[in-house]
Amino acid sequence: MQLFDCASICYLASKSKVIHNELMRTTVTLDDDAYETAMLCAKGKGITLGAAISEFVRQGQAARSLESSPSPRLKRLPNGMLVARARGRVITSEMVKAALEEDDD
């Protein structure tokens, strides 16, 4: 076996770490009031700023998923948008045209 073959097999491409599964550092820009709230929470709980922000995000997700519709006539889509629930019969454009023609007569 040549030295080049050994280097290409053993040292250049390790298959042991194919995915990234460790904590990731990122930079975020917060409004002043959000930063102050997160920082106070972090100091009060003795955790890092990142942990406090992560906690806030998780709490927000949980609250949003538990949130019920403000009215029985409305439903919340998975993206959070409120829409009217379908009820009664569907009115088509043909039905509207017929009704307008009847009104003209």
N, C-alpha and C positions, 0 to 999 in steps of 0.2 A: 504494500500500500504506500502510495506516495504521500508526502507531507501535505500537499495541496488537497488531496482527497480527505484526509483526516480533519483539516481545518474547515473545509466546507461542510462536513457532516457534523462535527462536534461543536464548533465554536460560533458559527455564523448565524444559525437559526435554531434557537431553542424552542421546543414545542411545549415547554412546561408552563409558559405564561402567554397564552393566546388572547385572553380577555382581560379587561381592566376591571377589577372587583374591589378596589380599595377606595377610601374616601377621596373625594375630588375637591380641589380648591377652586373657588370661583370668586369673581368680583361682582358685587351688586351695588347699585346706586339707590339709596333710600331717601325719601323726603325727610326733612329735619324732625318732624313730629314722630314719624315711624321709627327713625333711628333712636330717638330719645326713649320712646316706649320700650323698644327691644333691648336697649342698653340697660335701662332700669330693671327690667325683668331679669336679664342675665346676671346683673350684679346681685339682685335680691335673692336669686336662686343659686348663685355660685356656679353658673354654667357659662359657656362661651357665648359670644354674640351669635355665632352660626347656629348653635343649638337652640337658642331662644327663637331665632327666626324660623327654624325648622319646626319648632313646637307651634308657633303661630300659624304656619301654613297648614299643618296637620289639623289644628283646631278649626280652622276655616273650612277645610274640606269636610270634616265631620259635621259641622253645623249646617253646611250647605246640603249635605245628603239627607239630614234629618228634617230639613225645612219642609213644612207642608205648604200646600197652595193657600193663598190668602182667601180664595173663594172657591166654592164647589164648582163654579162654572169655568174655572181656570185650571190648567195643569202645567207643570213645569217640565220642560224638555231636559234631556241629559246635559245640555250645555248651559242650563240655568234660565233659559228664556221662558217667559210665561206666554201661553197661547190659550185661546178659547177652546173649550172641550166641544167636540162634535155632538150635537144633539138635534133632534127633530129630523125633518127631511131636507134633502139637498135641493137647492134651487139652481137650475141650470140656466145658461144664457138663452136657450130656446124658450124656456118658461117666462123669462123676463120679456123677451121680444113679443111673445103672445099676449102677455098682460098689457104691454104698452099699446099693442094694436087694438085690444079690446077697449082700452081707455080712450083711444082716438075716435072710435065709432060712436 
